[in-house]
């Protein structure tokens, strides 16, 4: 097996992932994943695909992620990891899909409309 290349997206965040067999080292934007995603919730999100497929510590992951906030970036990386694991072994897809890791979340910020303050916020209506 060579290097597997996948991508994941969430809101405006885009993650490009390169996975190969190794010792379980995860690098995000040339820094350690634990440093880049400091909270326990974000680190749990990153390890979720590996814990479901029981492959912790078997693959080295290098991720380039940009756009959006830290939460959207973590979700984008998680989707890319799930897609890469399914590329390695298609039998893992049902277990990942059951938890919802194979679905790209389509929710995006609604665009601002002309004449309004935000997407839907407007001046208070005066009847008289």
C-alpha beads as a LAMMPS data file, in Angstrom:
LAMMPS data file: protein, C-alpha beads

128 atoms
127 bonds

1 atom types
1 bond types

-500.0 500.0 xlo xhi
-500.0 500.0 ylo yhi
-500.0 500.0 zlo zhi

Masses

1 110.0

Atoms # bond

1 1 1 0.000 0.000 0.000
2 1 1 1.222 3.422 -0.959
3 1 1 0.174 6.842 0.331
4 1 1 -3.600 7.385 0.279
5 1 1 -4.791 10.884 -0.585
6 1 1 -8.305 12.061 0.365
7 1 1 -10.060 15.296 1.218
8 1 1 -12.824 16.339 3.592
9 1 1 -14.879 19.501 3.898
10 1 1 -17.112 21.129 6.513
11 1 1 -18.569 24.660 6.293
12 1 1 -15.671 26.575 4.681
13 1 1 -12.895 24.312 6.011
14 1 1 -11.050 22.029 3.589
15 1 1 -8.708 19.237 4.705
16 1 1 -6.300 17.395 2.395
17 1 1 -5.075 14.170 3.970
18 1 1 -2.172 11.840 3.207
19 1 1 -2.250 8.472 5.034
20 1 1 0.337 5.691 5.010
21 1 1 1.144 2.706 7.256
22 1 1 3.193 3.719 10.280
23 1 1 3.182 4.307 14.005
24 1 1 0.050 6.431 14.467
25 1 1 1.653 9.881 14.195
26 1 1 -0.884 12.574 13.204
27 1 1 0.447 15.878 11.854
28 1 1 -1.803 18.849 11.070
29 1 1 -0.283 21.785 9.154
30 1 1 3.251 20.616 10.076
31 1 1 2.464 20.617 13.825
32 1 1 1.404 17.822 16.137
33 1 1 -2.370 17.214 16.134
34 1 1 -2.572 17.516 19.924
35 1 1 -0.998 20.966 19.671
36 1 1 -3.143 22.123 16.737
37 1 1 -6.415 20.842 18.262
38 1 1 -5.847 21.502 22.001
39 1 1 -9.213 20.535 23.518
40 1 1 -10.195 16.979 24.419
41 1 1 -13.384 17.144 22.329
42 1 1 -11.468 18.000 19.154
43 1 1 -8.886 15.275 19.832
44 1 1 -11.720 12.780 20.356
45 1 1 -13.152 13.798 16.966
46 1 1 -9.794 13.118 15.313
47 1 1 -9.411 9.659 16.879
48 1 1 -13.032 8.596 16.324
49 1 1 -12.557 6.930 12.882
50 1 1 -9.558 4.957 14.169
51 1 1 -11.316 3.825 17.361
52 1 1 -14.401 2.650 15.442
53 1 1 -12.302 0.633 12.987
54 1 1 -9.885 -0.470 15.764
55 1 1 -6.822 0.795 13.870
56 1 1 -5.250 3.144 16.449
57 1 1 -1.517 3.498 15.969
58 1 1 -1.391 1.749 12.594
59 1 1 -1.287 4.720 10.191
60 1 1 0.720 7.922 9.922
61 1 1 -1.462 10.855 8.895
62 1 1 -0.340 14.173 7.419
63 1 1 -3.080 16.787 6.974
64 1 1 -3.149 20.225 5.377
65 1 1 -6.255 22.094 6.528
66 1 1 -7.361 25.672 5.853
67 1 1 -10.457 27.848 6.063
68 1 1 -13.211 28.032 8.642
69 1 1 -12.760 27.722 12.381
70 1 1 -11.147 25.098 14.548
71 1 1 -14.359 23.051 14.931
72 1 1 -15.074 22.938 11.196
73 1 1 -11.459 22.022 10.533
74 1 1 -11.629 19.112 12.990
75 1 1 -14.796 17.822 11.292
76 1 1 -13.174 18.172 7.859
77 1 1 -10.139 16.160 9.017
78 1 1 -12.414 13.492 10.535
79 1 1 -14.303 13.084 7.240
80 1 1 -11.036 12.829 5.286
81 1 1 -9.739 10.167 7.708
82 1 1 -12.942 8.161 7.364
83 1 1 -12.756 8.292 3.564
84 1 1 -9.125 7.156 3.644
85 1 1 -9.922 4.214 5.948
86 1 1 -12.752 3.105 3.643
87 1 1 -10.309 3.278 0.709
88 1 1 -8.011 0.917 2.642
89 1 1 -10.771 -1.518 3.658
90 1 1 -14.324 -1.111 2.214
91 1 1 -15.713 -3.416 4.937
92 1 1 -15.339 -0.573 7.475
93 1 1 -17.821 1.647 5.622
94 1 1 -21.048 0.373 7.294
95 1 1 -19.657 0.848 10.823
96 1 1 -18.401 4.373 9.987
97 1 1 -21.639 5.267 8.223
98 1 1 -23.686 4.077 11.195
99 1 1 -22.028 6.713 13.398
100 1 1 -22.394 9.367 10.671
101 1 1 -18.738 9.790 9.733
102 1 1 -19.164 9.120 6.007
103 1 1 -21.631 11.982 5.416
104 1 1 -20.476 15.426 4.347
105 1 1 -22.432 17.936 6.460
106 1 1 -24.037 20.325 3.917
107 1 1 -24.898 23.116 6.373
108 1 1 -23.251 26.375 5.347
109 1 1 -23.649 30.001 6.397
110 1 1 -26.532 31.640 4.541
111 1 1 -25.481 34.529 2.328
112 1 1 -26.235 38.142 3.213
113 1 1 -29.138 39.631 1.230
114 1 1 -29.083 43.184 -0.167
115 1 1 -30.990 45.742 1.905
116 1 1 -30.712 43.616 5.069
117 1 1 -28.213 43.706 7.919
118 1 1 -27.467 39.956 7.786
119 1 1 -29.028 37.001 5.978
120 1 1 -32.445 37.542 7.578
121 1 1 -32.036 40.358 10.119
122 1 1 -33.751 43.585 9.051
123 1 1 -34.923 46.934 10.377
124 1 1 -37.893 46.830 12.728
125 1 1 -41.197 47.079 10.845
126 1 1 -43.332 50.110 11.693
127 1 1 -47.017 49.793 10.861
128 1 1 -47.770 53.534 11.243

Bonds

1 1 1 2
2 1 2 3
3 1 3 4
4 1 4 5
5 1 5 6
6 1 6 7
7 1 7 8
8 1 8 9
9 1 9 10
10 1 10 11
11 1 11 12
12 1 12 13
13 1 13 14
14 1 14 15
15 1 15 16
16 1 16 17
17 1 17 18
18 1 18 19
19 1 19 20
20 1 20 21
21 1 21 22
22 1 22 23
23 1 23 24
24 1 24 25
25 1 25 26
26 1 26 27
27 1 27 28
28 1 28 29
29 1 29 30
30 1 30 31
31 1 31 32
32 1 32 33
33 1 33 34
34 1 34 35
35 1 35 36
36 1 36 37
37 1 37 38
38 1 38 39
39 1 39 40
40 1 40 41
41 1 41 42
42 1 42 43
43 1 43 44
44 1 44 45
45 1 45 46
46 1 46 47
47 1 47 48
48 1 48 49
49 1 49 50
50 1 50 51
51 1 51 52
52 1 52 53
53 1 53 54
54 1 54 55
55 1 55 56
56 1 56 57
57 1 57 58
58 1 58 59
59 1 59 60
60 1 60 61
61 1 61 62
62 1 62 63
63 1 63 64
64 1 64 65
65 1 65 66
66 1 66 67
67 1 67 68
68 1 68 69
69 1 69 70
70 1 70 71
71 1 71 72
72 1 72 73
73 1 73 74
74 1 74 75
75 1 75 76
76 1 76 77
77 1 77 78
78 1 78 79
79 1 79 80
80 1 80 81
81 1 81 82
82 1 82 83
83 1 83 84
84 1 84 85
85 1 85 86
86 1 86 87
87 1 87 88
88 1 88 89
89 1 89 90
90 1 90 91
91 1 91 92
92 1 92 93
93 1 93 94
94 1 94 95
95 1 95 96
96 1 96 97
97 1 97 98
98 1 98 99
99 1 99 100
100 1 100 101
101 1 101 102
102 1 102 103
103 1 103 104
104 1 104 105
105 1 105 106
106 1 106 107
107 1 107 108
108 1 108 109
109 1 109 110
110 1 110 111
111 1 111 112
112 1 112 113
113 1 113 114
114 1 114 115
115 1 115 116
116 1 116 117
117 1 117 118
118 1 118 119
119 1 119 120
120 1 120 121
121 1 121 122
122 1 122 123
123 1 123 124
124 1 124 125
125 1 125 126
126 1 126 127
127 1 127 128
